[in-house]
Amino acid sequence: MYHHKQLNNNCKQMNKIIFLLFTLAFCSNAIASSTKISQNLASGAIGCPPKTILITEYASSRGVHTFGALCEGQKYYCTYMYPNPINCKTASDQMPETEQTKAERAKQMDIWKTNLLNKAIQHWKRPESLNGMTDSQIQVQVDDKGKLLNLRWIKPTGIRAIDRSIVNAFKDAAPFAPPLDISSAFKGIVVTFPSIQ
């Protein structure tokens, strides 16, 4: 009886290992495939041979693909959504900055972030009840033209109707003003949506 139980446990563990290996192989093939496609797409936009392009920060959400492309020491931020052409912009963080320039850029981005939040609040359709609403945080990703690429909750309120209304507010408010710091906006800016009672 003990031997049979031990054999059963071993088989279960082996099945888990096989499943894990299969999953890893599938995911690595999917990543390799998206990297190759991204290299080919970026090649025409930035003028580098596909095999010389290093793809970084790849993300895909609702058919919008975003990634960084590094070629000959220059970094680009690319956005692609079928059937539109790919859009690659030079990363502004390649140029050396003084402390004063960095501080000015950070100040301008704070103003941009405040304007983005205010625009979302203006488009917000409040749910019937705001009971239990707390400050929430959402990551907003936009391209160089201010087009909304993605939203991701960092800290939702936990109340479905309120969370949905906040997401819809950002979608309705888009597009936003073009960001001064394209690379930060491309990676995602965390915005705190205030509790309004």
C-alpha positions, 0 to 999 in steps of 0.5 A: 500500500505504501509503495503504491502511494509513493509511486502515485506521488512520484507520478504526480510530481513528474506530471507537474514537471513535464507540464512546467517544462512544456509551459516554459518551452511554449513561452520561450517560443512565443517570446522569441517569435515576438522579438523576431517580429519586433526586430523586422518591424523596427528595422524599416522604421529605424534603418538597422538590419533586424539581427542587429536590433536588441528588443527591450521592454516588450509589452502587448495589450489589446492589440497594441505592441510597445517595445524599446529597440536598441541599434548602434548605441541609439535607443528608440521607443516603438509602438505598433498596432495592426494594420497601422504602420509602426511608429519609432521615436528616438529616446530623449534619454540618450542625450547627456543632461545637466542637473538643471535640465533634469529638474526642469524636465521633471517639473514639466512632467509633473505639470503634464501628469497633473493636466492628464489627471485633471482631464480624466477627472473632467471626463469621469462619470461618477457611479451612483454610490461612492461609499468606500472610495479611497485614493487609487493609483493607476499606471497610464502609458501614452505614446509621443503624441499623447495617445493612450496605449495602456492602463494598469492598476497599481492600487485599485479602490476595490469597488468594481463600479468605481474602478471601472468608472475611473478606467473609462474616465481615462479612456474618454479623456484620451488623447492627452497632450504630447508628453515632454519625456517620451520615454517615461510616458512610454514606460508608464506614469503612475497617477493617483486618482483622488478619493472624491466624496 
